[in-house]
Amino acid sequence: MTMRVVIFGQLNKSQEYSRSFILTQAFEKLGCKLIFCTMKSGFIRPDLPPLFKIAVTILTAPFRWVRLISKYFFLPGHALIFVPYPAHIDAWAACLLGKWTHHPVIVDVFFGLYDTIIRDRRLFTPESMMAKLIWNYEKQVLRSVTSVLVDTDEHMLMLKNDYDIPEHRLTAIPVGIDESLWVPTAFPGEKIFQVVYWSTFIPLHGVEVIAIAAKLIENNFPDVRIIVIGKGQEDKKFESIIKQTSPVNLIWIRRFIPLEKIQEIVAKSHCCLGLFGKQEKTQRAIPYKAYQALASSKALITGRTCAIEKYFTDGVNVLLVNLGDPVDLSIAILKLAKDRILTMSIGKNGRLLYESMLSNEVIERKLSHIIESICQ
């Protein structure tokens, strides 16, 4: 008999955040029939101020819960409930339903709510009432579900330590990307060494490091072009540095462009950049852009972190630099710009690493093990 899985909450189908689509697709590839009990996020646009989005989310949450719970009781029989990212708000209603109906609940938190809002974005102080409410809410939700999915072992360890969650309930699953778009591409033969970076400009990305590194490179090696794509929380800081230093080798596309367009730029580039911020959260993250670079057979330069060093070998399938260090980043870019054979080798080895440890096939295997363990 085919296993039915309820997809509960909000199903984000955005290309920029493909994780939810990849996970639901993995359920289908494992032979599950999906039943959707979902709602859109409403009128909350991604470009609105973070504090406004938090306020609207809190105010509208009870109405979401009522509608989702009402829809749930008209669904056919099923084996489990899956709450895709962004899951934190709707996970509370899923926990209630799981207890009422005795169904296991899998929640993809992707990363920590408190960790993101308080430690990384610093939208509230740790001593504030809001910070305490977020911490207690996340603790109650995550300790109530059957299985919690995150993206790295470091995130898993953080949640275990923060909320005393039993280790067997936590599983690290790779981010997941659209493998029909991000495919191996040829190594460019152009004289100009092109570097590409795309971002939502949140603090852990460390975009200011790239701006300073660009000027250092310009002073030492003219045949490098750095393309930066995106905007967000830190773009004013980035803009200020650009105005002060005026690097002629940096092109900033200050807007969000479709991933297909980014992929076209990546295909014409020699290497891609990852994360460089010095925030504590950086130690736990492997971003979408890293997976996309690896899948494209492009050399990746990124900060030296616990999450990265678990999978990567410096100088073999990645080039690692010190976090928050524009001098170190400029040296790494120049090293690759002057050694195209090394650049090509790192790109090819990165693709092999992706296939063996970070691909969507790996996601399916891990998800299969979770289903078997909770639906016996």
C-alpha positions in Angstrom: 0.0 0.0 0.0 1.3 3.5 -0.9 2.2 5.6 2.1 0.4 8.9 2.2 2.2 11.9 3.6 0.5 15.2 4.5 2.5 18.3 3.5 1.4 20.8 6.2 1.8 24.5 6.5 3.5 26.6 3.9 5.2 25.1 0.8 7.8 27.6 -0.5 8.3 26.9 -4.2 10.7 29.8 -4.7 13.7 28.9 -6.8 16.0 30.8 -4.4 15.0 28.4 -1.6 14.6 25.0 -3.3 14.9 22.9 -0.1 11.2 22.4 0.4 10.6 21.5 -3.2 13.5 19.0 -3.1 12.3 17.4 0.1 8.7 17.0 -1.1 10.1 15.6 -4.4 12.2 13.1 -2.4 9.1 11.8 -0.6 7.5 11.2 -4.1 10.7 9.4 -5.3 10.5 7.1 -2.3 7.0 6.1 -3.4 4.9 8.3 -1.1 1.6 9.9 -2.1 1.5 13.6 -1.1 -1.6 15.2 0.4 -1.4 19.0 0.7 -2.8 20.9 3.7 -1.1 24.2 3.0 -1.6 28.0 2.9 0.4 30.8 1.4 2.3 33.1 3.6 -0.1 35.9 2.8 1.1 39.4 1.8 4.5 39.2 3.5 7.0 40.1 0.8 10.7 39.1 1.2 11.9 42.7 0.8 9.9 44.0 3.8 11.7 45.0 7.0 12.4 41.9 9.2 10.7 43.4 12.3 7.6 44.1 10.3 7.5 40.5 9.0 7.9 39.1 12.5 5.1 41.3 13.8 2.7 40.2 11.0 3.6 36.6 11.4 2.8 36.6 15.1 -0.5 38.5 14.6 -1.7 36.2 11.8 -0.5 32.9 13.3 -3.7 32.0 15.1 -5.8 32.5 12.0 -3.4 30.2 10.0 -3.6 27.5 12.7 -7.5 27.6 12.6 -7.6 27.3 8.9 -4.9 24.6 8.6 -6.4 22.5 11.4 -9.9 22.8 9.8 -8.5 21.7 6.4 -6.6 18.8 8.0 -9.7 17.0 9.4 -11.1 16.6 5.8 -8.0 14.8 4.6 -7.9 11.1 3.8 -6.0 8.6 5.9 -2.2 9.0 6.0 0.9 7.8 7.7 2.7 11.0 8.8 2.8 14.8 8.7 5.6 16.7 7.2 6.1 20.5 7.9 8.5 22.0 5.3 10.6 25.1 5.8 9.7 27.8 6.9 8.2 25.5 9.5 8.4 27.2 12.9 5.0 28.9 13.1 2.9 26.1 11.5 4.8 23.4 13.4 2.9 24.2 16.6 -0.4 23.3 14.9 1.2 20.2 13.4 2.3 19.1 16.9 -1.3 19.4 18.2 -2.6 17.4 15.3 0.1 14.8 15.8 -0.9 14.3 19.4 -4.6 14.2 18.7 -4.3 11.7 15.8 -1.2 9.8 16.9 0.6 10.5 13.7 4.4 11.1 13.6 5.4 14.7 12.7 8.6 15.6 10.7 9.6 19.2 10.8 12.2 20.8 8.6 13.5 23.7 10.7 16.4 24.1 8.3 18.1 26.3 10.9 17.4 27.7 14.3 14.7 30.4 14.9 16.4 31.9 17.9 19.8 31.5 16.4 18.8 33.4 13.3 16.7 36.2 14.8 18.7 36.8 18.0 22.3 35.6 17.5 22.7 36.3 13.8 20.4 39.1 12.7 20.4 40.7 16.3 16.9 42.0 15.8 16.3 41.8 19.6 18.7 41.7 22.5 19.1 38.3 24.3 17.7 39.9 27.5 14.5 41.1 25.8 11.1 39.6 26.4 10.8 38.8 22.6 14.1 36.8 22.7 12.8 34.8 25.7 9.4 34.2 24.0 11.2 33.0 20.8 13.5 30.7 22.8 10.7 29.1 24.8 8.4 28.7 21.7 11.1 27.0 19.7 12.0 24.7 22.6 8.4 23.6 23.1 7.8 23.0 19.4 11.1 21.1 18.7 10.7 18.9 21.8 7.2 18.0 20.7 7.8 16.7 17.2 8.9 13.2 16.2 11.7 14.2 13.9 13.6 17.4 13.3 15.5 18.1 10.1 18.4 20.6 9.8 21.0 21.3 7.2 24.3 20.5 9.0 25.6 18.5 11.9 26.7 21.7 13.6 23.1 23.0 13.5 21.9 19.7 14.9 24.4 19.9 17.8 23.3 23.5 18.5 19.6 22.5 18.8 20.5 19.5 20.9 22.5 21.7 23.3 20.1 24.6 23.3 16.9 22.7 23.9 18.0 19.3 25.2 16.5 17.5 22.2 17.2 13.7 22.1 19.8 13.1 19.5 17.8 10.4 17.7 15.2 13.0 16.8 17.6 15.2 14.9 18.9 14.5 11.4 21.2 16.7 9.2 20.1 16.6 5.6 21.9 18.5 2.8 20.2 21.7 1.6 19.1 20.4 -1.8 19.2 22.2 -5.1 17.6 22.0 -8.6 20.0 19.5 -10.3 18.3 20.1 -13.6 19.7 23.7 -13.5 22.9 23.3 -11.7 25.0 21.0 -13.9 28.7 20.7 -14.7 29.9 23.5 -17.0 33.0 23.9 -19.1 36.0 25.8 -17.8 36.1 29.3 -19.4 39.0 30.1 -21.6 38.9 33.9 -21.2 41.9 35.8 -20.1 40.0 37.8 -17.5 39.5 35.6 -14.4 35.9 36.0 -13.4 34.6 35.5 -9.9 30.9 35.5 -9.0 29.0 35.9 -5.8 25.3 36.0 -5.2 23.7 36.8 -1.9 20.7 38.1 0.2 23.2 40.3 2.1 22.5 39.0 5.6 25.3 39.4 8.2 26.7 35.9 8.1 27.5 36.3 4.4 30.2 38.9 5.1 29.7 40.8 1.8 31.9 43.7 3.1 34.9 41.3 3.0 34.4 40.9 -0.8 34.3 44.6 -1.4 37.6 45.3 0.4 39.2 42.2 -1.2 38.3 43.5 -4.6 40.3 46.7 -4.1 43.3 44.8 -2.8 43.2 42.6 -5.9 42.9 45.6 -8.2 46.1 47.0 -6.8 48.0 43.7 -7.4 46.5 42.0 -10.5 44.3 43.7 -13.1 43.0 40.6 -14.9 40.3 39.8 -12.3 36.6 40.6 -12.5 34.3 40.1 -9.5 30.5 40.1 -10.0 28.3 40.5 -7.0 24.6 39.9 -7.3 21.9 40.8 -4.8 20.8 43.1 -2.0 19.5 42.9 1.5 20.1 43.8 5.2 23.8 44.7 4.7 23.7 46.3 1.3 24.1 49.9 2.8 27.4 48.8 4.4 28.5 47.2 1.1 27.6 50.4 -0.8 29.5 52.6 1.7 32.7 50.5 1.2 32.3 50.6 -2.6 32.0 54.4 -2.5 35.1 54.7 -0.4 37.3 52.3 -2.3 35.9 52.5 -5.9 37.2 49.1 -7.1 37.0 49.1 -10.9 37.1 45.3 -11.0 33.8 44.9 -9.1 30.4 44.8 -10.8 27.4 45.0 -8.5 24.0 43.9 -9.8 22.0 45.4 -7.0 18.8 43.4 -7.4 17.5 39.8 -7.3 17.7 38.1 -10.7 16.3 34.7 -11.6 18.5 31.7 -10.8 18.6 30.8 -14.5 20.4 34.1 -15.1 22.7 33.5 -12.2 23.5 30.0 -13.5 24.4 31.6 -16.9 26.9 33.9 -15.2 28.3 31.0 -13.1 28.8 29.0 -16.3 31.0 31.8 -17.7 33.0 32.3 -14.4 36.1 30.5 -13.1 35.2 30.4 -9.4 32.4 31.2 -6.9 32.5 32.7 -3.4 30.8 31.4 -0.3 30.4 32.8 3.3 32.9 35.1 5.0 31.0 36.7 8.0 32.4 36.2 11.5 29.1 35.5 13.2 28.8 32.4 15.3 26.1 31.1 12.9 28.6 31.0 10.0 30.3 28.1 11.7 27.1 26.0 11.2 26.1 26.9 7.6 26.8 25.6 4.2 24.8 27.9 1.9 22.9 27.2 -1.3 25.6 29.0 -3.3 28.2 26.5 -2.2 26.1 23.5 -3.3 25.3 25.3 -6.6 29.0 26.0 -7.2 30.0 22.5 -6.5 27.3 21.0 -8.8 28.5 23.4 -11.5 32.1 22.1 -11.3 33.3 25.6 -10.2 36.1 26.2 -7.8 34.7 27.5 -4.5 36.4 29.9 -2.1 34.7 30.2 1.3 35.4 30.8 5.0 37.0 28.2 7.1 34.2 26.9 9.4 33.3 23.7 11.3 30.5 22.8 8.9 32.7 23.3 5.8 35.7 21.4 7.2 33.5 18.4 8.0 33.2 17.7 4.2 35.9 19.7 2.4 39.6 19.4 2.1 41.4 22.7 1.6 43.3 23.0 -1.7 41.6 19.8 -3.0 37.9 20.5 -3.4 37.7 24.0 -2.0 40.0 26.9 -1.1 39.5 28.1 2.5 40.1 31.5 4.0 39.9 33.1 7.4 36.5 34.5 8.2 36.2 38.3 8.0 39.7 38.6 6.4 39.7 40.5 3.1 43.5 40.1 2.7 43.2 36.3 3.0 40.3 36.3 0.5 42.3 38.4 -2.0 45.3 36.1 -1.7 43.0 33.1 -2.4 41.4 34.7 -5.5 44.8 35.7 -6.8 46.2 32.1 -6.3 43.4 30.7 -8.5 43.7 33.5 -11.0 47.4 32.7 -11.5 46.9 29.0 -11.5 44.1 27.9 -13.9 45.0 24.2 -13.6 44.5 24.3 -9.8 41.2 26.2 -10.3 40.0 23.5 -12.7 41.1 20.7 -10.4 39.3 22.1 -7.4 36.2 22.5 -9.5 36.2 18.9 -10.7 36.9 17.6 -7.2 34.2 19.7 -5.8 31.7 18.1 -8.2 32.8 14.6 -7.1 32.3 15.7 -3.4 28.9 17.0 -4.2 27.8 13.7 -5.9 29.1 11.5 -3.1 28.0 13.5 0.0 25.7 16.4 -0.8 23.5 15.5 -3.7 19.7 15.0 -3.8 20.3 11.3 -4.0 21.9 11.5 -0.6 18.9 13.4 0.7 16.6 10.6 -0.5 18.6 8.0 1.3 18.6 9.9 4.6 14.8 10.6 4.3 14.2 7.0 3.6 15.9 6.0 6.9 13.9 8.5 8.9 10.6 7.2 7.5 11.5 3.7 8.2 12.5 4.5 11.8 9.3 6.4 12.7 6.7 4.5 10.7 7.5 0.9 11.9 
